[in-house]
Amino acid sequence: MHVVLAGGGSAGHVSPALALAAALRRADPEVGLTFLGTEEGLESRLVPAAGYELALIPRVPLPRDLTPRLLTVPGRLAGAVRAAATVIQRVNADVVVGLGGYVAMPAYLAARRLKVPVVVHEQNARPGIANRFAARFVTSEVAVSFPATPLRHANFVGLPIRREIATLDRLARRQEARAAFGLDPERPCLLVTGGSQGALRLNQAVSAAAAALAQAGVQVLHATGPRNVVEPERPEGAPPYVAVPYIDRMDLAYAAADLAIVRAGANTVTELAAVGLPAVFVPYPVGNGEQRFNAQPVVDAGGGLLVDDAALTPEWVREHVVGLVTDADRLATMAKVASDLMPADADDRLAELVRSVATSTRGNAGKGAR
Ligand SMILES: CC(=O)N[C@H]1[C@@H](OP(=O)(O)OP(=O)(O)OC[C@H]2O[C@@H](n3ccc(=O)[nH]c3=O)[C@H](O)[C@@H]2O)O[C@H](CO)[C@@H](O)[C@@H]1O
């Protein structure tokens, strides 16, 4: 069996594809896997680093609106579709899995032309243009990450996340995790992350409230984003404020923390729910506003709070976060609620769906016929 995976962009776009690839390998060590990506996307670093084949296609920006005219493959898109088709034919793919975005669109069109079945996976609670197009005109199966994602034929499987996060026992790993970051073993701990790029708004609001957090005995683990630094006010003898550009071991960060303050990217929301870590979500008003919708099921259930980007000020942190991160009983209730919401085995579920599509088509037609 050979699977082509098309998804690219930021870490948040690439990591579900990597988690799916690992699940496909576990299910069948012989499975052939080829990623489609662009030179500009993070996949060009992350996919080879994980040991998978990456085939590059040209990057083509997508229009904002869904139109059947996309089927006529205008201009530069045609070149990308040809490049994707060449790869799909070369590896004799049984199935193409698209994870949305500008890498997926040419793959969808090429697969349609070659009559190769397509599985769509949508990361966000509000789907983007490529997946809305594919769900309407192309696909065999549509898998979604959130229960209410409005996409045709949606099948809620969840979002594939890294294995070490999906299987994390936060309490069991807490001491080890805190030691790894140089944190105090006992004090309450606030985790701050703005997703793979970091978030200036979070960086400024939390670092400016550092003195109030310290006064309440709260320590902070802060992933600032690769290009940012923070300068928290730190009174003499204050609890640790550990700021780093990026955290590779997010499993340990989640184990170390009692509460997180985060952007509501799809992976972050799913990971927090899977490990049962309560959160304050500050959706980034970007794209089609998907981040607010990503966080909504967790917030509605009582596993997190939602704050508008513009409302997140140092005062808000002093007024709301300091009290919450030191309230162990409330956090325990929120954690319990959050941990029941998102499937932690979405990687295996999606792999099963992909394998069943590949096998059933093979049984029906035989791929040598293409
Ligand atoms: C600005 C933007 O376009 N954001 C989008 C992007 O977010 P972004 O790329 O930030 O993605 P997510 O929040 O979904 O995921 C971030 C990922 O990076 C990891 N991580 C983060 C910080 C760190 O220090 N170490 C680390 O490993 C997290 O564990 C997580 O797996 O893709 C998401 C998934 O399509 C969308 O929902 C977001 O709207």
PDBQT file of the ligand as one rigid body, heavy atoms in Angstrom, charges set to zero:
ROOT
HETATM    1  C1  LIG A 401      -1.549  31.982  12.868  1.00  0.00    +0.000 C 
HETATM    2  C2  LIG A 401      -2.100  30.742  12.252  1.00  0.00    +0.000 C 
HETATM    3  O1  LIG A 401      -2.291  30.647  11.039  1.00  0.00    +0.000 OA
HETATM    4  N1  LIG A 401      -2.383  29.757  13.110  1.00  0.00    +0.000 N 
HETATM    5  C3  LIG A 401      -2.898  28.476  12.642  1.00  0.00    +0.000 C 
HETATM    6  C4  LIG A 401      -1.798  27.425  12.772  1.00  0.00    +0.000 C 
HETATM    7  O2  LIG A 401      -1.375  27.529  14.120  1.00  0.00    +0.000 OA
HETATM    8  P1  LIG A 401      -0.070  26.892  14.748  1.00  0.00    +0.000 P 
HETATM    9  O3  LIG A 401       0.927  26.492  13.723  1.00  0.00    +0.000 OA
HETATM   10  O4  LIG A 401       0.357  27.771  15.867  1.00  0.00    +0.000 OA
HETATM   11  O5  LIG A 401      -0.718  25.551  15.250  1.00  0.00    +0.000 OA
HETATM   12  P2  LIG A 401      -1.359  24.914  16.550  1.00  0.00    +0.000 P 
HETATM   13  O6  LIG A 401      -1.624  25.805  17.692  1.00  0.00    +0.000 OA
HETATM   14  O7  LIG A 401      -2.498  24.122  16.018  1.00  0.00    +0.000 OA
HETATM   15  O8  LIG A 401      -0.177  23.915  16.919  1.00  0.00    +0.000 OA
HETATM   16  C5  LIG A 401       1.038  24.325  17.446  1.00  0.00    +0.000 C 
HETATM   17  C6  LIG A 401       1.870  23.077  17.577  1.00  0.00    +0.000 C 
HETATM   18  O9  LIG A 401       3.198  23.460  17.899  1.00  0.00    +0.000 OA
HETATM   19  C7  LIG A 401       3.589  22.789  19.082  1.00  0.00    +0.000 C 
HETATM   20  N2  LIG A 401       4.507  23.679  19.833  1.00  0.00    +0.000 N 
HETATM   21  C8  LIG A 401       4.159  24.979  20.080  1.00  0.00    +0.000 A 
HETATM   22  C9  LIG A 401       5.022  25.795  20.789  1.00  0.00    +0.000 A 
HETATM   23  C10 LIG A 401       6.256  25.255  21.244  1.00  0.00    +0.000 A 
HETATM   24  O10 LIG A 401       7.074  25.924  21.874  1.00  0.00    +0.000 OA
HETATM   25  N3  LIG A 401       6.536  23.965  20.972  1.00  0.00    +0.000 N 
HETATM   26  C11 LIG A 401       5.695  23.152  20.263  1.00  0.00    +0.000 A 
HETATM   27  O11 LIG A 401       5.999  21.981  20.032  1.00  0.00    +0.000 OA
HETATM   28  C12 LIG A 401       2.322  22.486  19.845  1.00  0.00    +0.000 C 
HETATM   29  O12 LIG A 401       2.517  21.404  20.731  1.00  0.00    +0.000 OA
HETATM   30  C13 LIG A 401       1.368  22.173  18.696  1.00  0.00    +0.000 C 
HETATM   31  O13 LIG A 401       1.495  20.836  18.287  1.00  0.00    +0.000 OA
HETATM   32  O14 LIG A 401      -2.306  26.126  12.422  1.00  0.00    +0.000 OA
HETATM   33  C14 LIG A 401      -3.440  25.699  13.177  1.00  0.00    +0.000 C 
HETATM   34  C15 LIG A 401      -3.828  24.326  12.648  1.00  0.00    +0.000 C 
HETATM   35  O15 LIG A 401      -4.258  24.385  11.313  1.00  0.00    +0.000 OA
HETATM   36  C16 LIG A 401      -4.592  26.694  13.099  1.00  0.00    +0.000 C 
HETATM   37  O16 LIG A 401      -5.630  26.282  13.979  1.00  0.00    +0.000 OA
HETATM   38  C17 LIG A 401      -4.096  28.073  13.498  1.00  0.00    +0.000 C 
HETATM   39  O17 LIG A 401      -5.144  29.034  13.367  1.00  0.00    +0.000 OA
ENDROOT
TORSDOF 0
